[in-house]
Amino acid sequence: MRKILITGSQGQLGRSIKKLEPNYKETTFVYTDVDDLDITNLESVEQFIEKEQFTDIINCAAYTAVDKAEQENDLAFRINALGPENLAKASQSHHCRFIHISTDYVFDGKNHQPYIETDTTEPPSAYGKTKLEGEKLVLKQKADSIIIRTSWLYSEFGGNFLKTMMKYGQERPELKVVFDQIGTPTYAGDLAAAILEIIHKDGSEQHRGIYHFSNEGVVSWYDFAKEIMEKTHIDCKITPILSSEYPLPAPRPFYSLMNKAKIKKDFNIIIPYWKDGLRECLKALQKKKPFFK
Ligand SMILES: NC(=O)c1ccc[n+]([C@@H]2O[C@H](COP(=O)([O-])OP(=O)(O)OC[C@H]3O[C@@H](n4cnc5c(N)ncnc54)[C@H](OP(=O)(O)O)[C@@H]3O)[C@@H](O)[C@H]2O)c1
């Protein structure tokens, strides 16, 4: 019998995990967000975890405002670095497995082939730096931990690129979207499914450390936006532009493809193609709030 703590459970990934709970009838899920369990407070974290005897902790809590992080560096560091450290410490003292989520933004984006887990990290943004510190602090605890780096996360929950494109696409005749940043969108439902599969099937203590997970395939943000308009039947012209034509406070990696061979081999999981993830997400959105007939 597993008992899993989910922190930051009101976010995209947390809510995607909750949606899959009915598939795991034998497992107890405990959902918290900042009001019930602030991961930056070590004492609260220790007390909460001591009381409940969890088998696993999934940290979905994060500071994800990439541009604002350039200004709010301290806050981002507390949530993205000290928070995971606290959870890793508590996991270690209470003998539970810790699953932490990181990002492709730990890389500088200068590669020409998909990043593997051991490639050099050099985050260009403050957000990426705080997430990298989080990874390091978790690994330093030597807890029973798995860190999953993911990229371009979207879902039917909260705010994300898909929902922004749909909103502005319905309001405006044309949107300009960058075509020189290459990566892979990840449907949070697919990431949630992979995490729960890993937790429920993995018996080997050898399979720990850093892993990469995104959907399969390669696109630019421009291609992603084009596909969104096509599949939602939104009549909006998508025009490709360079990142230099759309400056943002936080620099992004130009190339952030991740090699997923390790996670597929160690945990024997099948990763859906990005267009299949998008189709599932649009189906879920359509059910929640129909956007086309
Ligand atoms: N979104 C992406 O494109 C993306 C890409 C790559 C990797 N990731 C990583 O994937 C993970 C999941 O991302 P997501 O998009 O699901 O994030 P999200 O939607 O921003 O959710 C994060 C949740 O954590 C909560 N939180 C913030 N501070 C907290 C604290 N001190 N204690 C407890 N909870 C706290 C947030 O609450 P508030 O909303 O009230 O702040 C929010 O509910 C994160 O680790 C993120 O870095 C995301």
The ligand as an SDF file (V2000), in Angstrom:
LIG
                    3D

 48 52  0  0  0  0  0  0  0  0999 V2000
    5.3420   25.1710  -16.5560 N   0  0  0  0  0  0  0  0  0  0  0  0
    6.3380   24.8240  -17.3720 C   0  0  0  0  0  0  0  0  0  0  0  0
    6.3550   25.1770  -18.5570 O   0  0  0  0  0  0  0  0  0  0  0  0
    7.4520   23.9620  -16.8580 C   0  0  0  0  0  0  0  0  0  0  0  0
    8.4840   23.6100  -17.7390 C   0  0  0  0  0  0  0  0  0  0  0  0
    9.4980   22.7990  -17.2550 C   0  0  0  0  0  0  0  0  0  0  0  0
    9.4970   22.3790  -15.9440 C   0  0  0  0  0  0  0  0  0  0  0  0
    8.4960   22.7460  -15.1100 N   0  0  0  0  0  0  0  0  0  0  0  0
    8.5150   22.2920  -13.7190 C   0  0  0  0  0  0  0  0  0  0  0  0
    7.4360   21.3810  -13.5500 O   0  0  0  0  0  0  0  0  0  0  0  0
    6.9530   21.4610  -12.2000 C   0  0  0  0  0  0  0  0  0  0  0  0
    5.4550   21.6460  -12.2120 C   0  0  0  0  0  0  0  0  0  0  0  0
    5.1650   22.8830  -12.8720 O   0  0  0  0  0  0  0  0  0  0  0  0
    3.6860   23.4510  -12.9780 P   0  0  0  0  0  0  0  0  0  0  0  0
    3.5900   24.1410  -14.2900 O   0  0  0  0  0  0  0  0  0  0  0  0
    2.7020   22.3940  -12.6050 O   0  0  0  0  0  0  0  0  0  0  0  0
    3.7510   24.5640  -11.8320 O   0  0  0  0  0  0  0  0  0  0  0  0
    2.5800   25.5490  -11.3520 P   0  0  0  0  0  0  0  0  0  0  0  0
    1.3520   25.2960  -12.1550 O   0  0  0  0  0  0  0  0  0  0  0  0
    3.1670   26.9070  -11.2780 O   0  0  0  0  0  0  0  0  0  0  0  0
    2.2810   25.0090   -9.8790 O   0  0  0  0  0  0  0  0  0  0  0  0
    3.1520   25.1960   -8.8090 C   0  0  0  0  0  0  0  0  0  0  0  0
    2.3310   25.1230   -7.5320 C   0  0  0  0  0  0  0  0  0  0  0  0
    3.2180   25.2780   -6.4190 O   0  0  0  0  0  0  0  0  0  0  0  0
    2.6100   26.1740   -5.5030 C   0  0  0  0  0  0  0  0  0  0  0  0
    3.6040   26.7670   -4.6020 N   0  0  0  0  0  0  0  0  0  0  0  0
    4.3270   27.9080   -4.7690 C   0  0  0  0  0  0  0  0  0  0  0  0
    5.0880   28.1410   -3.6840 N   0  0  0  0  0  0  0  0  0  0  0  0
    4.8660   27.1250   -2.8290 C   0  0  0  0  0  0  0  0  0  0  0  0
    5.3590   26.8050   -1.5440 C   0  0  0  0  0  0  0  0  0  0  0  0
    6.2450   27.5860   -0.9250 N   0  0  0  0  0  0  0  0  0  0  0  0
    4.9080   25.6850   -0.9230 N   0  0  0  0  0  0  0  0  0  0  0  0
    3.9960   24.8900   -1.5260 C   0  0  0  0  0  0  0  0  0  0  0  0
    3.4830   25.1390   -2.7530 N   0  0  0  0  0  0  0  0  0  0  0  0
    3.9160   26.2360   -3.4000 C   0  0  0  0  0  0  0  0  0  0  0  0
    1.9600   27.1840   -6.4080 C   0  0  0  0  0  0  0  0  0  0  0  0
    1.0400   27.9830   -5.6870 O   0  0  0  0  0  0  0  0  0  0  0  0
    0.7950   29.5100   -6.2060 P   0  0  0  0  0  0  0  0  0  0  0  0
    0.2040   29.3630   -7.5810 O   0  0  0  0  0  0  0  0  0  0  0  0
   -0.1330   30.0370   -5.1630 O   0  0  0  0  0  0  0  0  0  0  0  0
    2.1500   30.1670   -6.2410 O   0  0  0  0  0  0  0  0  0  0  0  0
    1.3040   26.2630   -7.4280 C   0  0  0  0  0  0  0  0  0  0  0  0
    0.0680   25.7600   -6.9630 O   0  0  0  0  0  0  0  0  0  0  0  0
    7.7450   22.5810  -11.5360 C   0  0  0  0  0  0  0  0  0  0  0  0
    8.8070   22.0320  -10.8100 O   0  0  0  0  0  0  0  0  0  0  0  0
    8.2890   23.3790  -12.7030 C   0  0  0  0  0  0  0  0  0  0  0  0
    9.4820   24.0580  -12.3780 O   0  0  0  0  0  0  0  0  0  0  0  0
    7.4700   23.5270  -15.5420 C   0  0  0  0  0  0  0  0  0  0  0  0
  1  2  1  0
  2  3  2  0
  2  4  1  0
  4  5  1  0
  4 48  2  0
  5  6  2  0
  6  7  1  0
  7  8  2  0
  8  9  1  0
  8 48  1  0
  9 10  1  0
  9 46  1  0
 10 11  1  0
 11 12  1  0
 11 44  1  0
 12 13  1  0
 13 14  1  0
 14 15  2  0
 14 16  1  0
 14 17  1  0
 17 18  1  0
 18 19  2  0
 18 20  1  0
 18 21  1  0
 21 22  1  0
 22 23  1  0
 23 24  1  0
 23 42  1  0
 24 25  1  0
 25 26  1  0
 25 36  1  0
 26 27  1  0
 26 35  1  0
 27 28  2  0
 28 29  1  0
 29 30  1  0
 29 35  2  0
 30 31  1  0
 30 32  2  0
 32 33  1  0
 33 34  2  0
 34 35  1  0
 36 37  1  0
 36 42  1  0
 37 38  1  0
 38 39  2  0
 38 40  1  0
 38 41  1  0
 42 43  1  0
 44 45  1  0
 44 46  1  0
 46 47  1  0
M  CHG  2   8   1  16  -1
M  END
$$$$
